[in-house]
């Protein structure tokens, strides 16, 4: 092959090599690495009558002092209420996508310009997080009230929100986890050894068990009027989340937000147990 032929062939070989690399790594040019390595954090907040002022203050504090500071470039945050009209009147209270960090290439980027752009990005991210903090304060200053707690509908909405999401998926439920939207009222259910299995079968038949594969779930605010009820409700949600395919370690189901921020693999290494 002549030198000129090899020169003409070189660009084609480079394209083929790049395509092969993308195929072997499972990456596509349409999803930047900065986005794939980021997190999509969805927070649902219970504003029903069973939630006290102290509970709301705790939710706000956890968002402001733990969740917001943990966000970084490329992350997405969405905050929405848990109420009885989630599916028909869904509207986020807060929604922001932080700009992703630019990718550096020694072949294409000027180091000085890249560092300058990265510094400007950090300033933009910080400014956006401050604005979100102001919005969060305004949300909790208002008196949102819902007659019922419809957690099931919120989880169905989470399935939609996470659909085709390339980021790591994290769902935070700030609630006492006492579903009371008819026909399910966890405080009035006659809990027995078969209650959980029967209820899950009914929910499955009604299409109320979403697909949440790999979604890292946190529960903050879990509580009940008695230890027995709290235990029954906790066992129900553990079984429910297993059926959705979500990653719900028992260590992350609590009255406060524990083990935040999530590890890269999400699952706690010291408390995980077989399900």
N, C-alpha and C positions, 0 to 999 in steps of 0.2 A: 504494500500500500504506500502511495506517495505521501510526502510530507504535507502537501496541500489537502489531500483526502483526509488525513488524520486530523488536520485543523478543522475541517468542516464537520467531522464526526464528533469532536470533543464536546460541543454544547449539548448534542442529543444524549450522549452518554451521561453527562452531568444531570440532565433532567430525569433520565431513567433512574439514576442512583438515588436522587432525592425522593422520587416517588416510592422506590423500594424501601427507603428508610422510613417514610411515613407509614407505609403499610405494616412494616414489622413492629413499629412502636405503637401502632394503633392511634396515632395522632392525625389530625386533619389541619390544613392550613387555616381553616375558618375559625378554629378555637385556639387562641394564643395560649401559650404555656402559663402566662401570668393569670389568666382567667381559670384555667383548669386547676391550678394550685390554690385558688381562692375558695372562699366559703359563701354559701347562700344561707343566711340565717333568717328564719321565719319565726316570729314570736306571736302567739295568740294569747290575749289577755282576757281573763274572765271578769266581766263587769256585772254579774248577776247579783241579786239581793243578798246571797249568802256570803259574799265577799266583804269583809270589814274594811274600815278605813286603814287599820294597821296593815292589812294584807296589801292594799293598794300602795301604801307607802313602801312596803317591802319590795313589791314588783318594780316600782319606779327606781328605787335605790339600786336594785340588781341590774336594771337596764343601763342606768347612768354610770355606775361604778365598776361594773364587770363586763357587760356585753359590749357597750360602745367602745371602751378603751381597747378591747381585744380585736376590733376590726382593723383591717389594713387594706392597702391598695388592691383593687380588684374585687373586694367583697361586696355582697349585696345584703341589705337589711330591709325586711318588711315586717311591720307591726300591724296587727289587726285585732278587732274585738271578737270574743266568743259571745254570741248571743243567739236568740231564737230565729233570726232571719239571715244567717250566714250565707246560705246558698242563694237566696233571692235578692239580698241587698248588701252583698259584699262590697266593702270599700276600705282600702288600707288607711290606717291612721298615719302611718309613716312609711315611706318607701324611698330608698336611695341606693344607687350603685356607685361605689367609689371608683374613680378612674384607675385602670390597671397600671402597674409599673411597666415602663417600656423595657422591651427585651434588648439585651446588649449583644452586638455582634462585632467581633474584632475586625471583620472584613468590611462592615458597612458603617459603623458608628465612630464618630470622633469622640475620644474619651472625655475631653473637657466639656463638649456640648452635652454628652450623655449625662455627666454628673450634674451639670447645671439644670437640665430638664428633670432629672430625678429629684433634685432639691425643690424645684417648683412644684412637682407633683406632691411631695410630702406636705407642702404648705396648703395645696388644694384639698388634700385628704383631711388635714387637721381642721380646715375651715368648714368643710362639709360636716364633719363629726360634731363640731360646735353648733352648727345650725340644727342638726338632728337632735342634739341635746335640748335645745330651746323648744323644738316641736314636741318632744316627749314631755317636757314640763307642762306645756299647754294642754296636751292630751289628758294628763292626770289632774289638771286643774278643773276640767269640765266634769260634770256629773253624768257620765254614761251609766244607764241603768237598763238591764234586760230582765224580763220576767222569768226567763228560763235559761238554763245552761245546756246548750246543745253542742257538746264536744264532738259528737260523731260527724256533724256537718262540717265543723272546722277541719277535721281530719280529711274529709273528702275534698275540701277546698285546698288543703295542703298538697294532696296528690296532684291537683291541677297546677298549683304554683310551682311544684318541683318538676313538672313534665318538661323533658328536654333541657333541664338545667345542667350545664357542664361543670359547675362548681360543686364542691363538697356540700352535701345537703344536711342542714342542722335545723331541727324543729324544737322550739321551746314552748311548753304549755304552762302558762302561769294561771293556775286554777286549783280549787280544792278537789277537782276531778269527780265531783258528785253530779253526774248527769241527772237532770230532772226534767228533760223535755219529753212530753208524752209520746209513746206509752212507757218510756223507761224512766223510772224515778228510783235512784239508787238508795235513797233513804227509806223508801217504802217497800222495796223488794224483800221477799222472804228468802234470805240467802240460805242455800243448802248445798250439799256436795255436788249436786247436778246443775245448779243455777248457772254457773259460768259456761259450761258446755252447751246448755240449752239456749242461753242468750246469744252466744256466738253463732250458733246455727241459724237463729232467727235473723240476726244482723247480716249474716252472709246471704241468706235468701232474699233480703230486702236491698242488697247492694250497698250496705253500710259499712263494709270493711274495705278500705282503700288499699291500693298497692303502694307501699312505701319502702321498696327494697333499698337497704343500705342507709336509709335516713337515720341520722344520729338524733335520738330524742332525749330531751331533758324535761322533767316535770318539777316545777317549783310552786309550792303552795298546797300540796296534798294534805288534806286534813278531814276529820269527821268528828261526830259527836261522841263516838266511843271507839276504843281500841279495836273492838271486834269488827265494827263497820269499816274502819280504816284498813284493816287487814283484808277483809273480803273485797273491798274496792281495789286495793292495790293488786291483789291476785288476779282480779278480772282484767285490769289494764295490762299486766304483764302478759297474760294469755292473748289478749287482743292484739297487742303490738307484735307478738311473735307471729300471729296470723298475717299481719300486714307485711312481714318481711323486714320490718325496721330493726335498727340496732338500739335496743332499750335495755341497758344494763340496770339491775336493781339499785345500784349505787347512785344512779342519776334520777331516781324517783324519790322525792323528798319534800319536806315543808319549805326548804330554801334551795337556792341554786347551788348545787354541789359539783365539784370536779370540773369547773369551768376555767379556761376554755377547753374545748374538746381536743384530745390528742389526735394526731394525724390519722390513726387507725380507729379513732372514736372510742372503741371498747376499752374499758378500764382494765389494766393489766393485773391489778391486785385484787379486784373484786369480781371479775367476770366469772360466770359459772355456766355450766351446760344447761340448755333449755330443752 
